[in-house]
Amino acid sequence: MKKIISLLLAASAFLTSSAFAKSDDWINPNLDKMHAMLYEEDFRVFAESRAENYVYYGAKFEPRSGSIIGTPFNCDFDGIDNGIKTYYEWFTPSEELKNHNVPRKEVAEKESDHTKLIGWNWNFASKVPVNMSEYENYVKNYIDNLAARGEDILLVFGKEMNIDDNFIDEQVFIDCFRYVADYAHTKENIAMVWAPNDTGGLDTRLIDFYPGDKYVDWIGCSLYSMPYFTGDKNANEGANIGFIMGPYANPVMRAKLIHNFMVENNIKKPVFITEGGVGYQSPDGEDFSGWAVQQLRKYYGELVRAYPEFKCIVAFNNYVPPGDYYRYDMGSNPMLLENIQMLTKDPVYITDYTKNSDVSYVGLYNGMEVGDTLKLSAYGYQPKVQWMKVKYFVDGREVHLTEYPPYKYTVTGLSEGNHTVRAEFYTNDNLVKSLEYNVNAKPKLNRVYKDEEYLGGCDFSDMDSMSAEVKNAVAELSERGVISGIGDNKFAPMSKVTRAEISSMLVRALKLSGGNETFPDVAESAWYYKPVLSAKKAGLLDGFEDGTFRPEKNVTNEQLIAILAKHMEKLGMKSKNTKLPFTDVINTWAQKYVQLGYENGITLAYEGNTFRSETAVTRADCAVMINRFLKVIEK
């Protein structure tokens, strides 16, 4: 962001409000596309929902639900914990780094305990072809040293490759990225991030720089919002449209650029904002704090609702003169810091990498089943509109008016039955959009679990939002000694379950013991050593082809059902080959196990009647399925 100068200035010189004619070069087609996007109005209403409804791709280190927030390693916000910290280094090909000058030094890897997440920006640019094999020793040494940190690392290589002539030839970047990714993917604790600048250069296309799904784990981007293009209040309409600045400035629309690119190219991956923020002061001291506060509300309030695939957000929170046109050290501004502290208290945000959010935000729709409490929020967009008001109505009665994104309001005490919920959007006190929905209130509604009465006994402090069946299952399994909390009177219901943990749970549930077949990655000193051996002896879990057990690997829905169903088969239970009702694809190898689990009421059905085969099991889901399983086999 700090160096989008030469190309942008050259492009903006001839971009005017009338320069939308189609042409054979990329500039005018890209500008046409931006113009169309920025003039497409968008209004939505959301309801807070369960975490399992959150978009999830199963990428390495991706949270099951929620968005991880953080800053560079030395730029923390006061009062906000970091779920991720980022570091910055450069790779500059030179004679000194070639193989004949750099010996290969293999470094022992340190197994990650998956408690810390690092964003590692390995910056790289080249205007000439680069033969990466000439730097093989240096590249492998570098990646080995990253892996040896023992932390989970989102490796961002060649960030912002699409600006400032960083790469004259797109294929040079692609070849270099693939080379790095091929070796990085041999490391258990490194995931690759492909991170362009969000708007980039108007004479390029993002797809021309994309290395391919095989090489990319996360999509990344830098995402800044600033008052004026290159700090120029007189920047023309074309420049403001082309780079979403001036009257069009809006961080959600910058996110939409990445969203649209992914949809157009069928890319299904989480998104990492590798650096970003809101400019609030020019180098000459002109203050834009009032403007910046509203931009921050859009940034941290609306963006994750409109585009929940944005699963990690790093605020630059730094000022680098003289290259920056604005200050982005938002933590130095008391007004902005106060708003960031308030906005990041939203339960969707993750400040502890080991946790997941307990909520998601689902677009309201007609016929939606809700509880007696309905937590509403909204997103509204019109071109050149920075301020908007939202009025909420329930059953025709106005209940709330707000002008602050994400326009939150909680409806309480909904009686059982049908109700109307209406949101009206106003610009300059003029009604511009009205959205009305019919919802069906069921105070005991549970989308995923059985409708049970809570029987008591679940005393963990973080279980209030869980359904009755989850609470009952946790209480029953805790009493039987099958599961326990994580300390500090917490159960962490949305945390993922590992192979070590499921081994321990099932060994206790089935009262298993013994076993002498060991694994090279299961140390005798590990707390799960005996449970893993017992689970292996009982045929519950096997090792992998390379002989390892991978105790910290997450267990998926279909893997857990397969484990349970295999034990049921040993007890003589067989599938009736019932046609499954799930609308999504179940892997062929797991089909018969899912059928047996479904026939005996063990499987869970998610929103849209999906099974979500490859979704990592949460502790809440796991407790319910094990409890159902035990009731079946103990009949």
C-alpha positions as CSV (number, residue, x, y, z in Angstrom):
1,M,0.0,0.0,0.0
2,K,2.9,2.3,0.7
3,K,4.2,2.2,-2.8
4,I,1.2,2.2,-5.2
5,I,2.5,5.3,-7.0
6,S,4.0,5.2,-10.4
7,L,1.5,2.9,-12.2
8,L,-1.5,4.4,-10.5
9,L,-0.5,7.9,-11.3
10,A,0.2,7.0,-14.9
11,A,-3.2,5.4,-15.2
12,S,-5.1,8.1,-13.4
13,A,-3.7,10.8,-15.7
14,F,-6.3,9.9,-18.4
15,L,-9.1,8.4,-16.2
16,T,-12.1,10.7,-16.1
17,S,-15.7,10.3,-15.4
18,S,-16.4,9.8,-19.1
19,A,-13.6,7.3,-19.7
20,F,-15.8,4.1,-19.6
21,A,-15.6,3.2,-23.3
22,K,-14.7,-0.4,-24.0
23,S,-11.2,-1.0,-25.4
24,D,-8.7,-3.7,-26.1
25,D,-6.4,-2.9,-23.2
26,W,-7.1,-3.9,-19.5
27,I,-7.4,-0.4,-18.1
28,N,-10.8,0.6,-19.5
29,P,-12.3,-2.9,-19.1
30,N,-11.1,-3.0,-15.5
31,L,-12.4,0.5,-14.9
32,D,-15.8,-0.4,-16.4
33,K,-15.9,-3.4,-14.1
34,M,-15.1,-1.2,-11.0
35,H,-17.7,1.3,-12.1
36,A,-20.4,-1.4,-12.4
37,M,-19.5,-2.8,-9.0
38,L,-19.5,0.6,-7.2
39,Y,-22.9,1.5,-8.6
40,E,-24.5,-1.7,-7.5
41,E,-26.5,-1.1,-4.4
42,D,-26.6,-3.7,-1.7
43,F,-28.8,-4.0,1.4
44,R,-28.9,-7.0,3.7
45,V,-30.2,-8.0,7.2
46,F,-28.5,-10.6,9.3
47,A,-29.4,-12.7,12.3
48,E,-26.9,-14.0,14.8
49,S,-26.8,-17.8,14.5
50,R,-24.9,-20.8,15.6
51,A,-21.2,-21.2,14.8
52,E,-21.7,-24.3,12.7
53,N,-23.5,-22.1,10.1
54,Y,-20.2,-20.2,9.5
55,V,-18.6,-20.5,6.0
56,Y,-15.8,-23.0,6.3
57,Y,-13.4,-24.4,3.7
58,G,-11.2,-26.7,5.8
59,A,-8.0,-24.9,4.9
60,K,-4.9,-25.4,7.0
61,F,-5.1,-23.2,10.2
62,E,-8.5,-21.9,9.2
63,P,-10.8,-21.3,12.2
64,R,-14.0,-23.3,12.0
65,S,-15.9,-20.1,12.8
66,G,-15.0,-16.5,13.3
67,S,-12.2,-14.2,12.1
68,I,-8.8,-14.0,13.8
69,I,-7.5,-10.4,14.4
70,G,-4.1,-9.1,15.1
71,T,-1.3,-6.6,14.2
72,P,2.4,-6.7,13.3
73,F,4.5,-8.1,16.1
74,N,5.4,-4.7,17.6
75,C,2.2,-2.7,16.9
76,D,-0.4,-4.1,19.3
77,F,-3.6,-2.2,20.0
78,D,-3.9,-1.4,23.7
79,G,-6.5,-3.6,25.4
80,I,-6.9,-6.0,22.5
81,D,-5.1,-9.4,22.5
82,N,-3.6,-10.6,19.2
83,G,-4.8,-13.8,17.7
84,I,-2.1,-13.4,15.1
85,K,1.1,-11.4,14.8
86,T,2.9,-10.7,11.5
87,Y,6.6,-10.3,10.5
88,Y,8.2,-8.8,7.3
89,E,11.3,-9.8,5.5
90,W,12.6,-9.6,1.9
91,F,14.0,-12.1,-0.5
92,T,16.2,-10.3,-3.0
93,P,17.9,-12.7,-5.5
94,S,21.6,-12.0,-5.7
95,E,24.9,-13.7,-6.4
96,E,25.5,-14.0,-2.6
97,L,22.4,-16.2,-2.2
98,K,23.1,-18.7,-5.0
99,N,23.8,-22.3,-4.2
100,H,27.5,-22.1,-4.6
101,N,27.7,-19.4,-1.9
102,V,25.0,-20.8,0.4
103,P,25.5,-24.4,1.8
104,R,22.5,-26.5,2.6
105,K,21.9,-26.6,6.3
106,E,19.0,-28.8,7.3
107,V,17.3,-27.7,10.5
108,A,15.4,-30.0,12.8
109,E,11.7,-29.3,12.7
110,K,9.9,-28.4,15.9
111,E,6.4,-29.9,16.0
112,S,3.8,-27.2,16.4
113,D,1.5,-27.3,19.3
114,H,-1.0,-25.2,17.3
115,T,-1.3,-22.5,20.0
116,K,0.3,-19.6,18.1
117,L,-0.4,-18.3,14.6
118,I,2.1,-16.1,12.7
119,G,1.7,-14.2,9.5
120,W,5.1,-14.3,7.7
121,N,5.4,-11.8,4.9
122,W,8.4,-12.9,2.7
123,N,8.4,-10.0,0.3
124,F,9.7,-10.6,-3.2
125,A,9.7,-8.7,-6.5
126,S,11.6,-9.1,-9.8
127,K,11.5,-7.4,-13.1
128,V,13.6,-10.1,-14.7
129,P,13.2,-13.9,-14.9
130,V,14.4,-15.8,-11.8
131,N,15.7,-19.4,-11.8
132,M,14.7,-20.4,-8.3
133,S,16.7,-23.7,-8.5
134,E,19.8,-21.5,-8.3
135,Y,18.6,-20.4,-4.9
136,E,17.5,-23.8,-3.7
137,N,19.7,-24.0,-0.7
138,Y,18.8,-20.5,0.5
139,V,15.1,-21.1,0.0
140,K,15.0,-24.4,1.7
141,N,17.2,-23.2,4.6
142,Y,14.8,-20.3,5.0
143,I,11.7,-22.4,5.1
144,D,13.3,-25.0,7.4
145,N,14.1,-22.2,9.8
146,L,10.5,-21.0,9.7
147,A,9.2,-24.5,10.3
148,A,11.6,-24.8,13.3
149,R,9.9,-22.0,15.1
150,G,7.2,-24.5,16.2
151,E,4.4,-22.1,15.4
152,D,1.6,-22.3,12.8
153,I,2.7,-20.0,9.9
154,L,0.7,-18.3,7.2
155,L,3.5,-17.7,4.7
156,V,2.8,-14.8,2.4
157,F,5.3,-14.9,-0.5
158,G,5.6,-12.1,-3.1
159,K,2.8,-9.9,-1.6
160,E,1.2,-7.3,-3.8
161,M,2.7,-8.8,-6.9
162,N,0.2,-6.9,-9.1
163,I,1.3,-3.3,-8.4
164,D,4.2,-1.0,-9.1
165,D,5.7,-3.2,-11.8
166,N,6.7,-5.7,-9.1
167,F,6.7,-8.3,-11.8
168,I,6.7,-7.4,-15.5
169,D,6.0,-11.0,-16.4
170,E,3.2,-12.7,-14.5
171,Q,4.7,-16.1,-15.2
172,V,7.9,-15.2,-13.4
173,F,5.9,-14.6,-10.2
174,I,3.8,-17.8,-10.7
175,D,6.9,-20.0,-11.2
176,C,8.6,-18.5,-8.2
177,F,5.5,-18.9,-6.0
178,R,5.0,-22.5,-7.0
179,Y,8.7,-23.3,-6.3
180,V,8.3,-21.9,-2.7
181,A,4.9,-23.6,-2.2
182,D,6.2,-27.0,-3.3
183,Y,8.7,-27.1,-0.5
184,A,6.7,-25.2,2.1
185,H,3.9,-27.8,1.7
186,T,6.3,-30.4,3.0
187,K,6.1,-28.7,6.4
188,E,3.2,-29.5,8.7
189,N,3.1,-26.0,10.2
190,I,3.3,-23.8,7.1
191,A,0.4,-22.8,4.8
192,M,0.8,-20.7,1.7
193,V,-0.9,-17.4,1.2
194,W,-1.3,-15.7,-2.3
195,A,-1.8,-12.0,-1.5
196,P,-2.3,-9.4,-4.2
197,N,-3.1,-5.8,-3.5
198,D,-6.9,-5.5,-3.4
199,T,-7.3,-2.9,-6.2
200,G,-3.9,-3.4,-7.8
201,G,-2.9,-1.9,-11.1
202,L,-5.6,-1.2,-13.6
203,D,-3.6,-2.6,-16.4
204,T,-3.4,-6.1,-14.8
205,R,-5.8,-8.9,-14.0
206,L,-5.6,-10.9,-10.7
207,I,-6.2,-14.2,-12.5
208,D,-3.1,-13.8,-14.6
209,F,-1.0,-13.9,-11.3
210,Y,-2.9,-16.8,-9.7
211,P,-0.6,-19.9,-9.3
212,G,-3.5,-22.4,-9.0
213,D,-5.4,-24.0,-6.2
214,K,-2.8,-26.7,-5.7
215,Y,-0.3,-24.2,-4.5
216,V,-2.5,-21.8,-2.5
217,D,-4.0,-22.5,0.9
218,W,-5.3,-19.0,1.7
219,I,-6.2,-16.0,-0.4
220,G,-4.7,-12.8,1.0
221,C,-4.8,-9.1,0.2
222,S,-3.8,-5.8,1.6
223,L,-6.8,-3.7,2.3
224,Y,-6.6,0.0,3.2
225,S,-9.2,2.7,3.2
226,M,-8.1,6.3,2.6
227,P,-9.8,9.7,2.1
228,Y,-8.2,10.6,-1.3
229,F,-6.3,8.9,-4.1
230,T,-2.6,9.7,-3.5
231,G,-3.7,12.3,-1.0
232,D,-5.1,14.5,-3.8
233,K,-8.4,16.1,-3.0
234,N,-8.8,17.0,-6.6
235,A,-8.3,13.5,-7.9
236,N,-10.7,12.9,-10.8
237,E,-13.7,10.5,-10.9
238,G,-11.8,7.8,-12.8
239,A,-9.0,7.6,-10.3
240,N,-11.5,7.5,-7.3
241,I,-13.5,4.8,-9.0
242,G,-10.5,2.8,-10.1
243,F,-9.0,2.7,-6.6
244,I,-12.1,3.1,-4.5
245,M,-11.1,6.3,-2.8
246,G,-12.5,9.8,-2.3
247,P,-16.4,9.6,-2.2
248,Y,-16.3,5.9,-3.0
249,A,-14.0,4.9,-0.2
250,N,-15.4,1.9,1.6
251,P,-13.4,-1.1,2.9
252,V,-16.3,-3.5,2.3
253,M,-16.2,-2.7,-1.4
254,R,-12.5,-3.4,-1.5
255,A,-13.3,-6.7,0.1
256,K,-16.0,-7.3,-2.6
257,L,-13.3,-7.0,-5.2
258,I,-11.6,-10.1,-3.8
259,H,-14.9,-11.8,-3.2
260,N,-16.0,-11.3,-6.8
261,F,-12.6,-12.6,-8.1
262,M,-13.0,-15.8,-6.1
263,V,-16.6,-16.3,-7.2
264,E,-15.7,-15.7,-10.9
265,N,-12.9,-18.2,-10.7
266,N,-14.5,-20.8,-8.4
267,I,-11.8,-20.3,-5.7
268,K,-13.0,-21.6,-2.4
269,K,-10.5,-20.6,0.3
270,P,-10.4,-18.4,3.4
271,V,-9.2,-14.8,3.0
272,F,-6.4,-13.2,5.1
273,I,-6.1,-9.4,5.2
274,T,-2.3,-9.4,5.5
275,E,-2.2,-5.7,6.3
276,G,-4.8,-3.0,6.3
277,G,-6.4,-0.1,8.1
278,V,-8.0,3.3,7.7
279,G,-6.0,6.5,7.0
280,Y,-6.9,9.2,9.5
281,Q,-4.3,12.0,9.1
282,S,-2.3,13.4,6.2
283,P,1.4,14.1,6.5
284,D,0.7,17.9,6.7
285,G,-1.5,17.2,9.8
286,E,-5.0,17.4,8.3
287,D,-7.3,15.4,10.5
288,F,-9.8,12.9,9.1
289,S,-10.7,11.1,12.4
290,G,-14.4,11.6,12.1
291,W,-14.4,10.1,8.6
292,A,-12.1,7.3,9.8
293,V,-14.4,6.3,12.6
294,Q,-17.2,5.5,10.1
295,Q,-14.8,3.6,7.9
296,L,-13.7,1.6,10.9
297,R,-17.3,0.6,11.6
298,K,-17.6,-0.6,8.1
299,Y,-14.2,-2.4,8.3
300,Y,-14.8,-4.3,11.6
301,G,-18.6,-4.2,11.7
302,E,-19.9,-4.8,8.2
303,L,-17.1,-6.6,6.3
304,V,-17.2,-9.9,8.1
305,R,-21.0,-10.0,7.8
306,A,-21.1,-9.3,4.1
307,Y,-18.1,-11.5,3.3
308,P,-17.5,-14.1,6.1
309,E,-14.8,-15.8,4.1
310,F,-12.5,-13.1,5.5
311,K,-11.2,-15.3,8.3
312,C,-8.1,-13.3,9.4
313,I,-7.6,-9.5,9.6
314,V,-4.3,-7.8,10.5
315,A,-4.3,-4.1,11.1
316,F,-1.0,-2.4,10.1
317,N,-1.3,0.0,13.0
318,N,1.9,1.8,11.9
319,Y,3.0,5.0,10.2
320,V,5.9,4.9,7.7
321,P,6.8,8.4,6.5
322,P,7.6,9.6,3.9
323,G,6.1,6.8,1.8
324,D,2.6,6.8,3.3
325,Y,0.0,9.3,2.2
326,Y,-1.8,8.9,5.5
327,R,-1.2,7.7,9.0
328,Y,-2.5,4.1,9.8
329,D,-1.3,3.9,13.4
330,M,-4.9,3.9,14.5
331,G,-3.9,2.8,18.0
332,S,-2.3,6.2,18.5
333,N,-5.6,8.0,18.0
334,P,-7.8,7.8,21.2
335,M,-11.0,8.1,19.3
336,L,-10.1,5.4,16.8
337,L,-8.7,3.1,19.4
338,E,-11.8,3.3,21.5
339,N,-13.9,2.4,18.4
340,I,-11.6,-0.5,17.5
341,Q,-11.8,-1.8,21.1
342,M,-15.6,-1.7,20.9
343,L,-16.0,-3.2,17.5
344,T,-13.6,-6.1,18.1
345,K,-15.6,-7.2,21.1
346,D,-18.1,-8.6,18.5
347,P,-18.2,-12.3,19.3
348,V,-17.2,-13.1,15.7
349,Y,-13.7,-12.0,16.4
350,I,-11.0,-14.3,17.7
351,T,-8.1,-13.0,19.8
352,D,-7.0,-16.5,21.0
353,Y,-5.9,-18.6,18.0
354,T,-6.8,-21.8,19.8
355,K,-10.5,-20.9,20.0
356,N,-13.3,-20.4,17.5
357,S,-16.2,-18.0,17.5
358,D,-19.4,-19.2,19.0
359,V,-21.6,-17.3,16.5
360,S,-22.2,-16.7,12.8
361,Y,-24.2,-14.1,10.9
362,V,-26.8,-15.6,8.6
363,G,-28.8,-13.5,6.1
364,L,-32.4,-13.2,7.2
365,Y,-34.9,-15.0,4.9
366,N,-38.6,-15.6,4.8
367,G,-39.7,-18.6,6.9
368,M,-36.5,-18.5,9.0
369,E,-37.0,-20.3,12.3
370,V,-35.7,-18.2,15.2
371,G,-35.7,-18.4,19.0
372,D,-37.4,-16.0,21.3
373,T,-34.4,-13.7,21.0
374,L,-33.3,-12.4,17.6
375,K,-30.0,-10.5,17.3
376,L,-30.2,-8.4,14.2
377,S,-27.5,-6.5,12.3
378,A,-27.4,-5.0,8.8
379,Y,-25.2,-3.9,5.9
380,G,-26.2,-1.1,3.5
381,Y,-24.3,0.3,0.5
382,Q,-25.0,3.0,-2.0
383,P,-22.4,4.7,-4.1
384,K,-20.8,7.9,-2.6
385,V,-22.8,7.4,0.7
386,Q,-20.8,7.3,3.9
387,W,-23.6,7.7,6.4
388,M,-26.9,5.7,6.6
389,K,-29.6,5.1,9.1
390,V,-31.5,1.8,9.8
391,K,-34.9,1.5,11.4
392,Y,-36.1,-1.8,12.7
393,F,-39.8,-2.8,12.9
394,V,-41.2,-5.9,14.5
395,D,-44.8,-6.8,13.7
396,G,-45.3,-3.3,12.2
397,R,-44.0,-1.4,15.3
398,E,-40.8,0.6,15.2
399,V,-38.4,-0.7,17.8
400,H,-35.0,0.8,17.0
401,L,-33.2,3.5,15.0
402,T,-29.4,3.4,14.6
403,E,-26.8,5.2,12.3
404,Y,-23.8,3.1,13.4
405,P,-22.6,0.1,11.3
406,P,-23.2,-2.8,11.7
407,Y,-26.6,-1.4,12.9
408,K,-27.2,-3.9,15.7
409,Y,-30.4,-4.5,17.6
410,T,-31.6,-7.4,19.8
411,V,-35.3,-8.4,19.7
412,T,-36.3,-10.1,22.9
413,G,-39.4,-11.9,24.1
414,L,-40.7,-13.2,20.7
415,S,-43.8,-15.3,21.3
416,E,-44.1,-18.6,19.5
417,G,-45.5,-18.2,16.0
418,N,-45.0,-16.0,13.0
419,H,-43.7,-12.4,13.1
420,T,-42.6,-9.8,10.6
421,V,-39.2,-8.1,10.8
422,R,-38.6,-5.1,8.7
423,A,-35.4,-3.0,8.2
424,E,-35.6,0.4,6.5
425,F,-32.5,2.1,5.2
426,Y,-32.3,5.9,5.0
427,T,-29.9,8.2,3.3
428,N,-30.2,11.9,4.3
429,D,-33.5,11.0,6.0
430,N,-34.8,9.6,2.7
431,L,-36.0,6.0,2.6
432,V,-33.9,4.2,0.0
433,K,-34.7,0.5,0.8
434,S,-37.1,-1.5,2.9
435,L,-36.6,-5.2,3.5
436,E,-39.3,-7.3,5.3
437,Y,-39.2,-10.9,6.4
438,N,-41.6,-13.4,7.9
439,V,-39.9,-15.4,10.6
440,N,-41.2,-18.3,12.7
441,A,-40.3,-18.0,16.4
442,K,-39.8,-21.3,18.2
443,P,-38.4,-20.5,21.6
444,K,-36.9,-24.0,21.9
445,L,-35.6,-24.1,18.3
446,N,-32.4,-26.0,17.7
447,R,-31.2,-26.2,14.1
448,V,-28.8,-29.1,14.6
449,Y,-29.5,-31.0,17.7
450,K,-32.6,-32.8,19.1
451,D,-35.2,-30.7,20.8
452,E,-34.6,-31.7,24.4
453,E,-35.3,-30.2,27.8
454,Y,-32.1,-29.2,29.7
455,L,-31.8,-31.6,32.7
456,G,-29.1,-29.6,34.5
457,G,-25.6,-30.5,35.5
458,C,-23.7,-28.7,32.9
459,D,-21.9,-26.0,34.9
460,F,-19.2,-24.8,32.5
461,S,-19.3,-21.0,32.1
462,D,-19.1,-20.9,28.3
463,M,-22.1,-23.2,27.6
464,D,-25.0,-20.7,27.9
465,S,-25.5,-20.4,24.1
466,M,-25.4,-24.1,23.6
467,S,-28.6,-26.2,23.0
468,A,-30.2,-28.4,25.6
469,E,-28.9,-31.5,23.9
470,V,-25.3,-30.3,23.9
471,K,-25.6,-29.3,27.6
472,N,-27.2,-32.7,28.5
473,A,-24.5,-34.6,26.6
474,V,-21.7,-32.7,28.2
475,A,-23.2,-33.2,31.7
476,E,-23.7,-36.9,31.1
477,L,-20.3,-37.6,29.6
478,S,-18.6,-35.5,32.3
479,E,-20.3,-37.5,35.0
480,R,-19.2,-40.7,33.4
481,G,-15.6,-39.4,33.1
482,V,-15.6,-39.5,29.3
483,I,-14.9,-35.8,28.8
484,S,-13.7,-32.9,30.9
485,G,-13.2,-29.2,30.6
486,I,-10.1,-27.3,29.5
487,G,-9.6,-25.4,32.8
488,D,-10.9,-22.2,34.3
489,N,-14.4,-23.7,34.3
490,K,-14.6,-23.7,30.5
491,F,-15.5,-26.5,28.1
492,A,-14.7,-24.7,24.8
493,P,-17.6,-26.2,22.9
494,M,-16.6,-24.8,19.5
495,S,-12.9,-25.9,19.6
496,K,-11.9,-28.7,17.2
497,V,-11.3,-32.3,18.4
498,T,-8.0,-33.9,17.6
499,R,-7.2,-37.6,17.0
500,A,-5.5,-37.7,20.4
501,E,-8.6,-36.3,22.1
502,I,-11.1,-38.6,20.4
503,S,-8.9,-41.6,21.3
504,S,-8.9,-40.6,24.9
505,M,-12.7,-39.9,25.0
506,L,-13.6,-43.3,23.3
507,V,-11.2,-45.3,25.4
508,R,-12.8,-43.9,28.6
509,A,-16.3,-44.3,27.1
510,L,-15.8,-47.9,26.1
511,K,-13.6,-48.7,29.1
512,L,-10.7,-50.0,27.0
513,S,-7.1,-50.7,28.0
514,G,-3.9,-52.3,26.9
515,G,-2.2,-52.0,23.5
516,N,1.5,-52.1,22.7
517,E,1.7,-50.9,19.1
518,T,3.5,-47.6,19.2
519,F,3.9,-44.7,16.7
520,P,7.0,-42.6,16.1
521,D,5.1,-39.3,16.7
522,V,3.4,-40.5,20.0
523,A,5.9,-40.0,22.8
524,E,5.6,-42.2,25.8
525,S,5.5,-39.1,27.9
526,A,2.5,-37.7,26.1
527,W,-0.8,-37.6,28.0
528,Y,-2.5,-39.4,25.2
529,Y,0.1,-42.2,24.9
530,K,-1.9,-45.0,26.6
531,P,-5.3,-44.0,25.1
532,V,-3.8,-44.0,21.5
533,L,-2.4,-47.5,22.0
534,S,-5.7,-48.7,23.4
535,A,-7.7,-47.1,20.6
536,K,-5.3,-48.8,18.1
537,K,-5.6,-52.2,19.8
538,A,-9.5,-51.9,19.7
539,G,-9.4,-51.0,16.0
540,L,-11.0,-47.6,16.6
541,L,-8.2,-45.6,15.0
542,D,-5.3,-46.6,12.7
543,G,-2.0,-44.9,11.8
544,F,-1.2,-43.3,8.4
545,E,0.7,-44.9,5.5
546,D,4.0,-43.3,6.7
547,G,3.5,-45.1,10.1
548,T,2.6,-41.9,12.0
549,F,-0.5,-41.3,14.1
550,R,-0.7,-37.5,13.8
551,P,-2.3,-37.0,17.2
552,E,-2.9,-33.2,16.7
553,K,-4.7,-33.7,13.4
554,N,-8.4,-32.7,13.6
555,V,-11.1,-35.3,13.2
556,T,-13.8,-34.6,10.6
557,N,-17.5,-35.4,10.7
558,E,-17.2,-38.5,8.5
559,Q,-14.1,-39.8,10.3
560,L,-15.9,-39.6,13.7
561,I,-19.0,-41.4,12.3
562,A,-16.8,-44.0,10.7
563,I,-15.0,-44.7,14.0
564,L,-18.3,-45.1,15.8
565,A,-19.9,-47.1,13.0
566,K,-17.0,-49.5,12.8
567,H,-17.4,-50.3,16.5
568,M,-21.2,-50.8,16.0
569,E,-20.4,-53.3,13.2
570,K,-18.2,-55.2,15.6
571,L,-21.3,-55.5,17.8
572,G,-23.2,-57.0,15.0
573,M,-25.1,-53.9,13.8
574,K,-25.5,-53.6,10.1
575,S,-26.6,-50.9,7.7
576,K,-30.0,-51.2,5.9
577,N,-28.6,-49.2,3.0
578,T,-31.1,-46.4,3.7
579,K,-31.1,-43.5,1.3
580,L,-29.4,-40.6,3.0
581,P,-31.2,-37.3,3.1
582,F,-28.1,-35.1,3.0
583,T,-27.8,-32.6,0.2
584,D,-24.0,-32.5,0.0
585,V,-21.5,-35.1,-1.1
586,I,-20.3,-37.9,1.2
587,N,-17.1,-39.6,0.3
588,T,-17.6,-43.1,-1.1
589,W,-15.5,-44.9,1.5
590,A,-17.6,-43.4,4.3
591,Q,-21.0,-44.0,2.7
592,K,-21.9,-47.2,4.6
593,Y,-20.7,-45.8,7.9
594,V,-22.7,-42.6,7.6
595,Q,-25.8,-44.7,6.6
596,L,-25.4,-46.8,9.8
597,G,-24.9,-43.7,11.9
598,Y,-27.9,-42.0,10.3
599,E,-30.1,-45.1,10.7
600,N,-29.4,-45.1,14.5
601,G,-29.8,-41.4,15.0
602,I,-26.2,-40.6,15.6
603,T,-25.4,-38.2,12.7
604,L,-26.0,-34.5,12.8
605,A,-27.8,-32.6,10.0
606,Y,-26.6,-29.0,9.5
607,E,-28.4,-26.1,7.9
608,G,-29.7,-26.9,4.4
609,N,-29.8,-30.6,5.5
610,T,-26.0,-31.0,4.9
611,F,-23.7,-33.5,6.5
612,R,-20.4,-31.6,5.9
613,S,-18.2,-34.6,5.6
614,E,-14.9,-32.8,5.8
615,T,-15.8,-30.3,8.4
616,A,-13.7,-30.6,11.6
617,V,-15.8,-31.8,14.5
618,T,-16.3,-29.4,17.4
619,R,-16.3,-30.5,21.0
620,A,-20.0,-29.7,21.2
621,D,-20.8,-31.9,18.2
622,C,-18.5,-34.6,19.4
623,A,-20.2,-34.8,22.8
624,V,-23.6,-35.1,21.2
625,M,-22.6,-37.8,18.8
626,I,-20.7,-39.9,21.4
627,N,-23.6,-39.6,23.8
628,R,-26.1,-40.7,21.1
629,F,-23.7,-43.6,20.2
630,L,-23.4,-44.8,23.8
631,K,-27.2,-44.8,24.2
632,V,-27.5,-46.9,21.0
633,I,-24.9,-49.5,21.9
634,E,-26.0,-49.7,25.6
635,K,-29.6,-50.5,24.7
